[in-house]
Amino acid sequence: MGRNQVRIDVEEEYGVKPGEFVRNVRVRRAKALMAENAGMGMAEAAREVGYSEAHLQRLLGPTRNPSN
């Protein structure tokens, strides 16, 4: 399966581009990690999903509430 077909299939299945899909999965996972592990800070959760703390903060927005 080629790159273009993967993009088309992901967009049809999930309604978003592949990069956005991966970003959403990583952000949801970081939120879940912080919610499940009260002692886990944003820096550690960010590392677990492959982001820097600053990047994860930008993606989470101003609330930075792991329960959202």
All heavy atoms as an XYZ file, in Angstrom:
529
protein
N       0.854     -1.170      0.000
C       0.000      0.000      0.000
C       0.901      1.234      0.000
O       1.810      1.343      0.812
C      -0.904     -0.013      1.225
C      -1.854      1.154      1.280
S      -2.917      1.213      2.747
C      -3.828     -0.292      2.654
N       0.617      2.158     -0.867
C       1.417      3.361     -0.980
C       1.032      4.428      0.022
O      -0.007      4.375      0.684
N       1.883      5.430      0.125
C       1.676      6.535      1.057
C       0.359      7.258      0.794
O      -0.369      7.606      1.723
C       2.846      7.498      0.920
C       2.648      8.799      1.637
C       3.732      9.775      1.284
N       4.720      9.779      2.339
C       5.808     10.507      2.315
N       6.081     11.260      1.300
N       6.638     10.481      3.326
N       0.065      7.493     -0.461
C      -1.165      8.201     -0.811
C      -2.399      7.400     -0.403
O      -3.381      7.961      0.092
C      -1.179      8.507     -2.306
C      -1.822      9.828     -2.606
O      -1.871     10.697     -1.763
N      -2.306      9.965     -3.823
N      -2.338      6.094     -0.593
C      -3.484      5.257     -0.236
C      -3.691      5.227      1.278
O      -4.820      5.237      1.754
C      -3.321      3.831     -0.775
C      -4.578      2.993     -0.628
C      -5.779      3.597     -1.358
O      -5.681      3.964     -2.521
N      -6.900      3.705     -0.668
N      -2.593      5.213      2.021
C      -2.699      5.255      3.487
C      -3.382      6.550      3.902
O      -4.282      6.554      4.742
C      -1.309      5.126      4.150
C      -1.388      5.438      5.636
C      -0.744      3.738      3.931
N      -2.945      7.670      3.325
C      -3.550      8.972      3.645
C      -5.043      8.954      3.348
O      -5.862      9.364      4.183
C      -2.876     10.095      2.848
C      -3.449     11.478      3.169
C      -2.903     12.557      2.243
N      -3.135     12.292      0.835
C      -4.302     12.481      0.193
N      -5.349     12.927      0.845
N      -4.422     12.214     -1.082
N      -5.408      8.455      2.187
C      -6.820      8.402      1.795
C      -7.605      7.520      2.759
O      -8.690      7.898      3.221
C      -6.952      7.902      0.341
C      -6.414      8.971     -0.621
C      -8.395      7.539      0.015
C      -6.219      8.470     -2.048
N      -7.065      6.361      3.079
C      -7.763      5.435      3.972
C      -7.942      6.014      5.380
O      -9.012      5.890      5.978
C      -7.018      4.102      4.058
C      -7.112      3.285      2.781
O      -7.917      3.637      1.893
O      -6.363      2.293      2.667
N      -6.903      6.660      5.904
C      -7.002      7.260      7.238
C      -8.032      8.377      7.234
O      -8.864      8.483      8.139
C      -5.627      7.768      7.726
C      -5.772      8.625      8.983
C      -4.693      6.597      8.001
N      -7.990      9.221      6.212
C      -8.955     10.327      6.141
C     -10.386      9.813      6.021
O     -11.296     10.364      6.640
C      -8.613     11.247      4.968
C      -7.406     12.112      5.242
C      -7.074     13.066      4.109
O      -7.945     13.346      3.266
O      -5.924     13.530      4.074
N     -10.587      8.748      5.257
C     -11.933      8.183      5.123
C     -12.401      7.550      6.421
O     -13.558      7.705      6.820
C     -11.963      7.147      3.999
C     -11.946      7.742      2.612
C     -11.947      6.684      1.514
O     -11.980      5.468      1.818
O     -11.900      7.081      0.337
N     -11.521      6.831      7.090
C     -11.885      6.104      8.311
C     -12.065      7.020      9.518
O     -12.980      6.839     10.313
C     -10.814      5.046      8.621
C     -11.113      4.186      9.814
C     -12.247      3.191      9.591
O     -12.516      2.816      8.436
O     -12.871      2.798     10.591
N     -11.157      8.008      9.666
C     -11.145      8.818     10.884
C     -11.501     10.278     10.671
O     -11.648     11.025     11.637
C      -9.780      8.709     11.576
C      -9.469      7.292     11.979
C      -8.582      6.519     11.242
C     -10.087      6.717     13.078
C      -8.310      5.207     11.600
C      -9.824      5.408     13.443
C      -8.937      4.657     12.696
O      -8.681      3.363     13.051
N     -11.583     10.708      9.444
C     -11.979     12.081      9.156
C     -10.903     13.125      9.373
O     -11.195     14.315      9.404
N      -9.673     12.689      9.572
C      -8.547     13.610      9.758
C      -7.344     13.082      8.977
O      -7.277     11.899      8.639
C      -8.160     13.771     11.240
C      -9.256     14.446     12.031
C      -7.777     12.448     11.865
N      -6.386     13.970      8.733
C      -5.159     13.568      8.055
C      -4.323     12.701      8.989
O      -4.450     12.791     10.219
C      -4.383     14.791      7.614
C      -5.122     15.570      6.546
C      -4.349     16.788      6.121
C      -5.169     17.497      5.046
N      -4.541     18.714      4.581
N      -3.457     11.862      8.442
C      -2.663     10.949      9.284
C      -1.868     11.648     10.385
O      -1.822     11.159     11.516
C      -1.737     10.250      8.287
C      -2.491     10.281      7.000
C      -3.236     11.591      7.010
N      -1.245     12.782     10.081
C      -0.471     13.495     11.100
C      -1.333     13.951     12.258
O      -0.938     13.872     13.425
N      -2.523     14.435     11.934
C      -3.451     14.879     12.979
C      -3.942     13.692     13.795
O      -4.088     13.778     15.017
C      -4.630     15.623     12.350
C      -5.546     16.253     13.352
C      -6.657     17.072     12.707
O      -6.608     17.319     11.489
O      -7.577     17.457     13.453
N      -4.171     12.567     13.129
C      -4.598     11.357     13.826
C      -3.550     10.927     14.847
O      -3.859     10.668     16.019
C      -4.856     10.226     12.820
C      -5.179      8.922     13.467
C      -6.446      8.689     13.963
C      -4.219      7.935     13.585
C      -6.752      7.472     14.579
C      -4.507      6.723     14.193
C      -5.784      6.493     14.688
N      -2.287     10.886     14.420
C      -1.204     10.480     15.321
C      -1.071     11.468     16.468
O      -0.914     11.070     17.631
C       0.127     10.348     14.542
C       1.297     10.141     15.482
C       0.031      9.199     13.544
N      -1.156     12.751     16.174
C      -1.068     13.782     17.217
C      -2.189     13.594     18.238
O      -1.955     13.645     19.446
C      -1.133     15.176     16.588
C      -0.986     16.302     17.570
C      -0.872     17.679     16.908
N      -1.832     17.914     15.836
C      -1.536     17.910     14.529
N      -0.314     17.687     14.120
N      -2.470     18.124     13.628
N      -3.406     13.355     17.770
C      -4.539     13.155     18.679
C      -4.332     11.945     19.583
O      -4.627     11.998     20.779
C      -5.839     12.995     17.893
C      -6.268     14.264     17.209
O      -5.831     15.360     17.554
N      -7.126     14.136     16.206
N      -3.820     10.855     19.018
C      -3.564      9.649     19.809
C      -2.520      9.937     20.879
O      -2.683      9.557     22.050
C      -3.111      8.485     18.898
C      -2.579      7.319     19.717
C      -4.258      8.030     18.011
N      -1.451     10.632     20.510
C      -0.384     10.925     21.466
C      -0.873     11.852     22.579
O      -0.539     11.647     23.759
C       0.803     11.538     20.735
C       1.497     10.519     19.834
C       2.455     11.171     18.878
N       3.743     11.434     19.493
C       4.743     12.005     18.837
N       4.614     12.382     17.585
N       5.888     12.210     19.447
N      -1.661     12.855     22.247
C      -2.173     13.780     23.261
C      -3.137     13.059     24.189
O      -3.079     13.224     25.417
C      -2.826     15.017     22.608
C      -3.609     15.834     23.626
C      -1.770     15.879     21.936
N      -4.029     12.232     23.630
C      -4.958     11.471     24.479
C      -4.195     10.553     25.427
O      -4.548     10.414     26.603
C      -5.927     10.657     23.630
C      -7.090     11.456     23.100
C      -8.215     10.571     22.585
N      -7.778      9.575     21.624
C      -7.781      9.731     20.295
N      -8.207     10.853     19.768
N      -7.377      8.768     19.510
N      -3.133      9.930     24.929
C      -2.337      9.029     25.766
C      -1.646      9.807     26.889
O      -1.607      9.358     28.037
C      -1.305      8.287     24.916
C      -0.408      7.377     25.706
C      -1.171      6.182     26.249
N      -0.241      5.344     26.996
C      -0.517      4.789     28.159
N      -1.712      4.922     28.680
N       0.371      4.073     28.781
N      -1.107     10.970     26.575
C      -0.458     11.792     27.602
C      -1.464     12.199     28.673
O      -1.169     12.145     29.872
C       0.178     13.029     26.974
N      -2.660     12.600     28.260
C      -3.707     12.965     29.219
C      -4.066     11.777     30.101
O      -4.223     11.912     31.317
C      -4.958     13.452     28.496
C      -4.836     14.827     27.900
C      -6.134     15.195     27.217
C      -6.136     16.569     26.612
N      -7.437     16.882     25.991
N      -4.196     10.610     29.494
C      -4.543      9.411     30.251
C      -3.445      9.067     31.248
O      -3.730      8.709     32.398
C      -4.792      8.238     29.301
N      -2.189      9.175     30.838
C      -1.082      8.892     31.748
C      -1.112      9.811     32.958
O      -0.939      9.364     34.097
C       0.255      9.050     31.016
C       0.639      7.930     30.066
C       1.840      8.355     29.216
C       0.944      6.657     30.827
N      -1.338     11.094     32.723
C      -1.380     12.047     33.842
C      -2.590     11.810     34.738
O      -2.510     11.978     35.952
C      -1.360     13.486     33.318
C      -0.018     13.870     32.737
S       0.115     15.612     32.266
C      -0.929     15.663     30.817
N      -3.705     11.411     34.161
C      -4.908     11.151     34.960
C      -4.756      9.872     35.788
O      -5.197      9.814     36.939
C      -6.124     11.047     34.046
N      -4.110      8.848     35.214
C      -3.951      7.562     35.895
C      -2.870      7.610     36.965
O      -2.935      6.866     37.942
C      -3.593      6.473     34.883
C      -4.699      6.157     33.909
C      -4.212      5.326     32.726
O      -3.019      4.940     32.695
O      -5.016      5.076     31.829
N      -1.869      8.430     36.759
C      -0.721      8.503     37.666
C      -0.640      9.900     38.246
O      -0.033     10.790     37.649
C       0.578      8.181     36.917
C       0.503      6.841     36.218
O       0.328      5.825     36.867
N       0.619      6.843     34.908
N      -1.228     10.081     39.412
C      -1.319     11.413     40.012
C       0.038     12.077     40.153
O       0.158     13.289     40.039
C      -2.008     11.328     41.368
N       1.096     11.317     40.374
C       2.419     11.888     40.561
C       3.147     12.202     39.262
O       4.218     12.787     39.278
N       2.567     11.794     38.125
C       3.253     12.005     36.856
C       3.055     13.437     36.381
O       1.935     13.906     36.244
C       2.734     11.042     35.781
C       3.434     11.221     34.433
S       2.901     10.048     33.186
C       3.886      8.634     33.637
N       4.140     14.102     36.153
C       4.081     15.468     35.672
C       3.979     15.517     34.155
O       4.090     14.502     33.463
N       3.795     16.725     33.660
C       3.652     16.899     32.225
C       4.928     16.529     31.485
O       4.869     15.953     30.404
C       3.237     18.325     31.885
C       2.936     18.472     30.408
S       2.157     19.991     29.940
C       0.689     19.980     30.902
N       6.084     16.831     32.059
C       7.351     16.523     31.394
C       7.500     15.022     31.181
O       7.883     14.578     30.096
C       8.515     17.074     32.203
N       7.180     14.243     32.195
C       7.300     12.791     32.080
C       6.282     12.222     31.091
O       6.614     11.363     30.276
C       7.132     12.134     33.447
C       7.433     10.653     33.436
C       7.325     10.024     34.811
O       7.149     10.749     35.806
O       7.400      8.786     34.882
N       5.054     12.699     31.154
C       4.029     12.243     30.211
C       4.429     12.602     28.782
O       4.253     11.797     27.860
C       2.676     12.849     30.559
N       4.966     13.791     28.604
C       5.404     14.220     27.271
C       6.481     13.285     26.739
O       6.430     12.855     25.576
C       5.914     15.657     27.318
N       7.462     12.966     27.572
C       8.527     12.046     27.146
C       7.961     10.681     26.779
O       8.406     10.055     25.815
C       9.569     11.900     28.243
C      10.575     13.026     28.288
C      11.747     12.692     29.200
N      11.338     12.337     30.561
C      11.142     13.206     31.544
N      11.336     14.487     31.331
N      10.775     12.800     32.737
N       6.984     10.210     27.546
C       6.396      8.895     27.287
C       5.744      8.809     25.903
O       5.704      7.746     25.305
C       5.351      8.550     28.355
C       5.936      8.194     29.691
C       6.597      6.829     29.695
O       6.117      5.908     29.021
O       7.634      6.708     30.380
N       5.210      9.920     25.436
C       4.533      9.907     24.129
C       5.377     10.521     23.020
O       4.921     10.661     21.891
C       3.149     10.602     24.189
C       2.228      9.873     25.156
C       3.260     12.072     24.537
N       6.624     10.880     23.353
C       7.533     11.349     22.331
C       7.498     12.837     22.026
O       7.890     13.258     20.931
N       7.040     13.632     22.964
C       7.013     15.084     22.797
C       7.891     15.738     23.847
O       8.162     15.147     24.896
C       5.593     15.640     22.976
C       4.654     15.432     21.822
C       3.335     15.071     22.047
C       5.056     15.618     20.514
C       2.450     14.901     20.996
C       4.174     15.446     19.463
C       2.882     15.083     19.706
O       2.016     14.922     18.662
N       8.273     16.974     23.585
C       8.900     17.773     24.634
C       7.772     18.329     25.504
O       6.611     18.396     25.071
C       9.705     18.926     24.034
O       8.835     19.872     23.439
N       8.124     18.733     26.706
C       7.105     19.293     27.594
C       6.470     20.539     26.982
O       5.251     20.716     27.016
C       7.712     19.630     28.949
C       6.708     20.194     29.939
C       7.314     20.508     31.292
O       8.542     20.451     31.442
O       6.538     20.812     32.202
N       7.293     21.396     26.390
C       6.776     22.633     25.789
C       5.804     22.339     24.650
O       4.763     22.997     24.525
C       7.934     23.499     25.279
N       6.120     21.339     23.845
C       5.235     21.018     22.724
C       3.903     20.471     23.235
O       2.834     20.847     22.741
C       5.906     20.016     21.785
C       5.157     19.798     20.520
N       5.091     20.745     19.530
C       4.404     18.759     20.094
C       4.339     20.288     18.536
N       3.912     19.089     18.863
N       3.960     19.604     24.225
C       2.719     19.057     24.776
C       1.883     20.165     25.406
O       0.663     20.189     25.243
C       3.012     17.970     25.804
C       1.783     17.279     26.396
C       0.931     16.613     25.319
C       2.199     16.259     27.446
N       2.517     21.103     26.085
C       1.775     22.224     26.672
C       1.057     23.017     25.588
O      -0.098     23.407     25.770
C       2.716     23.142     27.447
C       3.157     22.570     28.757
C       4.161     23.456     29.471
O       4.855     24.240     28.849
N       4.238     23.307     30.778
N       1.724     23.256     24.456
C       1.073     23.984     23.359
C      -0.124     23.205     22.825
O      -1.165     23.780     22.527
C       2.065     24.246     22.224
C       2.980     25.417     22.461
C       3.730     25.816     21.212
N       4.538     24.744     20.644
C       5.783     24.464     20.998
N       6.381     25.172     21.930
N       6.437     23.480     20.428
N       0.033     21.888     22.700
C      -1.062     21.077     22.162
C      -2.244     20.996     23.118
O      -3.395     20.943     22.682
C      -0.562     19.665     21.835
C       0.431     19.578     20.689
C       0.983     18.158     20.592
C      -0.216     19.985     19.374
N      -1.964     20.977     24.407
C      -3.045     20.884     25.391
C      -3.787     22.201     25.548
O      -4.920     22.221     26.010
C      -2.510     20.424     26.748
C      -2.071     18.977     26.827
C      -1.474     18.682     28.187
C      -3.215     18.034     26.533
N      -3.150     23.294     25.207
C      -3.812     24.581     25.299
C      -3.728     25.168     26.684
O      -3.028     24.663     27.558
N      -4.475     26.233     26.897
C      -4.345     26.990     28.145
C      -4.814     26.244     29.391
O      -4.324     26.517     30.478
C      -5.192     28.235     27.903
C      -6.105     27.885     26.807
C      -5.414     26.828     25.988
N      -5.739     25.293     29.276
C      -6.239     24.629     30.466
C      -5.249     23.627     31.024
O      -5.120     23.483     32.221
C      -7.569     23.904     30.191
O      -7.350     22.908     29.208
C      -8.644     24.874     29.758
N      -4.590     22.876     30.153
C      -3.631     21.846     30.541
C      -4.197     20.912     31.593
O      -3.521     20.454     32.485
C      -2.322     22.463     31.035
C      -1.568     23.137     29.957
C      -0.214     23.584     30.444
N       0.046     24.877     29.837
C       0.345     25.974     30.478
N       0.490     25.969     31.753
N       0.549     27.087     29.846
N      -5.481     20.659     31.501
C      -6.162     19.793     32.459
C      -6.187     18.378     31.900
O      -6.832     18.126     30.895
C      -7.578     20.307     32.711
C      -8.295     19.524     33.779
O      -7.845     18.448     34.174
N      -9.389     20.051     34.248
N      -5.506     17.412     32.528
C      -5.455     16.053     31.989
C      -6.801     15.351     31.938
O      -6.942     14.348     31.273
C      -4.492     15.333     32.925
C      -4.239     16.209     34.061
C      -4.744     17.581     33.733
N      -7.807     15.851     32.615
C      -9.101     15.174     32.608
C      -9.974     15.582     31.434
O     -11.052     15.057     31.242
C      -9.831     15.433     33.919
O     -10.099     16.816     34.051
N      -9.547     16.550     30.620
C     -10.361     16.993     29.465
C     -10.298     15.995     28.353
O      -9.361     15.414     28.032
C      -9.873     18.350     28.953
C     -10.334     19.473     29.857
O     -11.236     19.294     30.660
N      -9.685     20.599     29.724
